[in-house]
């Protein structure tokens, strides 16, 4: 699938509020359909997030856009999916849910180097369970609900702020990454919080039981032997 918009949208991408307004919506949909056809992909993923999502929804433009794009995708046998957060102001509106083939929940970041409670995990198992329960309660069918998991971590207290799992394993060794924290996790302490292979496997098992699968941000951050991807496979295939 091609993915549109994103958490950080460069200026050259255009003004999505204007593109989805009634006077330009049909042209935007036609362009997305044409791109999906030209690239011969399986569909389109809508990744409009945060304040931008809120503003588009408040203008009454998000769900009509999704409904029309869904109709166009279905006519071609293609998929329409979305990525969504799980906090007020960052969630797709309930009215748009029936139009998506898959709802991908970005259960990533309860904490980062510049937000959240110091000493907390950035993407815990409890958070994953809470997020899935939220979207099930909002009406997403289990087989259309996808749990997003991170292949990265965050550093605090003087550590480098952003880490891929690949770099963590290379820097500290695979054994050190079998727990979700490297160092002492507390306010003011020096530590790195990430998702270990056991946690990724546990989350994947949760997704197999309560939802339709797992998505990753993002695959290139795995190790060369695909340690986290293999953990997902184990979790999804356990009886």
N, C-alpha and C positions, 0 to 999 in steps of 0.2 A: 504494500500500500504506500501511497505518497502521504506524507504528513504535512499539514498546513499550520501556519502560525508558530506557536511555541511559547516557552516561558519568557524568552528574550527575543523580541522581533526587531530585526534591523530596519532602519528607515526606508531602505530601498524596497522593502516588501509591500509598501503601500499602507493605507489607512483602513484597517479591517472594519472599523465602525462605518466608514463611508461605503466600503465595498459590499456590506451586507444590508445597507439601507434599501428601502423598496425600489428606488429609482435605478440602483445598480446591481441588485441581487441577482436578477436573471442572467446578466452578463457574467457575473462572478461564477455562478453555477455552471454556465455553459463553458467557461474557461477551464474549470476544474474537471468537468466531464471530458473535455477535449484532451486535456493533459493525461488523464487516466487512460483514455483510449490510445493516445499516441505512444505512451510508454508501455502499453499492454500490461498494466499492473492489475491487481485484484480489487482495487478500490481506493478509498480516500479516508484518511484519519483526520478528524478535526481536533486540534490541540490549542484552542483559544482558552486562555487562562486568566485567573486573578481579576484585577480591576477592569481589564479590557472586557472580559466575559461579563462582568457585572453591568458595565455600561451598555453593552450590546443587548443584554437581556432586558434591562430596564427600558430601553428604547423600543422593546417589543420586536426585535429583529432576529434574535437567535433561533428560536424554535421554528418560525416560518422558513428561515434559511435551511435549517436541518431537514425539515419535512420535505421541502422541494428537492434538495440534493439527494435525499434518500430515495425519492420516487425515481429520479433520473438514474441512480446507481442500480436500483432493483430492475429497471427496464433493461439494463445491460448485463444482469447477472453478477453485478459487482457488490462489494461490501462497503458499508459506511460505519465507521467506528469513531470513538472519541477517547481522549484522555481527560481525566478530571481529578481535581483535588477533592478533599473531604472536609472543607471548612466553609463557614458562611462567607459568601462573596467569592468563592472559588469553585463552586459546584455547578455542573450543568443543571438547568431547570428540569423539574420533574416532567413537565410537559414534553420535553424533547426525548425522553428515554425510549419510548416505543419506536422511534425512528432509527435507532442505532442497532446494528447487528451485534456489536460488542461494546461494552463500557469498561474501559481500562482505567483502573483506580491507581493513581500515583501515590502509593502508600510509602513515601520515601523519607520525608524530612520533618520530624517533630522538632529537630534542633539542627542548627548549623553554626558556623563560626561567628555569625553576627545576629543570631536570633535564637530564641528558645531558652530553656532553663539550663544553666551550666551544670554539667555532670549527668545530664539525661542522655539516653540513647537517641540516635537520630532516626532510627527506623526499627522499632521493636516488634516482637511477635504480637504483643498485646495491641499495638497500633494496627497491625494488619488485621487482626480479628475484629477490632472495633470498626475499622473502615469497611470491611466486608458486610458486617451486620448493618451498618448505616445504609449501604446501598441496596441490600436486600429489603430493608424496611422502606426504602424509597421506591420500590417497585421493580427493580432490575431482576429479571429471571436469572436463576443461578447459572444456567448454561451460557448466559450472555455476559456474565460478570467475570472480569479478569483482574487478578491481583498483580499490581506492579511491585517489583522488588529492586533494590539498588545493588549495583556491582561496584560501589564506591563507598568512601567513608570521609569523615571530617576530623581534622586535627585541632586541638585546643592547647592553651597554656604554653605557647611557643612552638608547637609542632606546625609543620606545613599544613595549611588550611584544607587543601583538597587532595584526596588520594583515590586512585583507582585500586581495585583489589589486586590487579596485576602488580602494581608498584609496591603495595603493602607486602605481598608475598616475597617479592624480590629483595626488599629492603630488610625485612624482619624475619624472613623465613616462613615456610608454610605452617610449621607448628605454632608459631605465634598468632596466626590468623584463625586458629580453631576456636577462639573465644571472640565475642563481639567487641572487646575492648583491648587495646594495647596500651599499657600504663594503668594509672589509677584514675577512674572516672569520678571526678568531683569538681565542684566549683573552684577554679583557680589552679587545678592540677594539670599536669602535662599528660595528655592521653589522645588516643585516636579511637573513634567509635565507627564501626562498620558492621556489615552482616557476614558472619562466618559461614562456611559450608554447612555446619549443622543447623544454623538458623534458617538459611535458605532452604534446606531440605524440609525443615519443620513447617515453614511458611507454605511451601509447595504442597505438602500433605494437606494443610488446611484448605488450600485452594482446590485441591482435588475433591475434598469432601463438601465444601460449601459453595464452590464457584465453578467456573468453566475452564480455568487455566491460569497461566502466569505470563506476564510480560516483564521485560528487563530494560532498565536504563543503566548502562547499555553494553552490548555484547563485546565490544572491543576492549572493555575494561577487565575482562576475565583473563586468567592465566593461559599460557600456551597449551596446557593440558586440559583446559576447560573445566577447572575444578568446580566453579559455581554452577555452570550449565549442567554438569553431571549430577550435582546435588539436586537441581530442579528435576531432572529425569528420575532420580531415585524417589523423590517425594511424590511425584505424580503417578508413579507406577506401583507404589506399595499397596498391598492388599489391605 
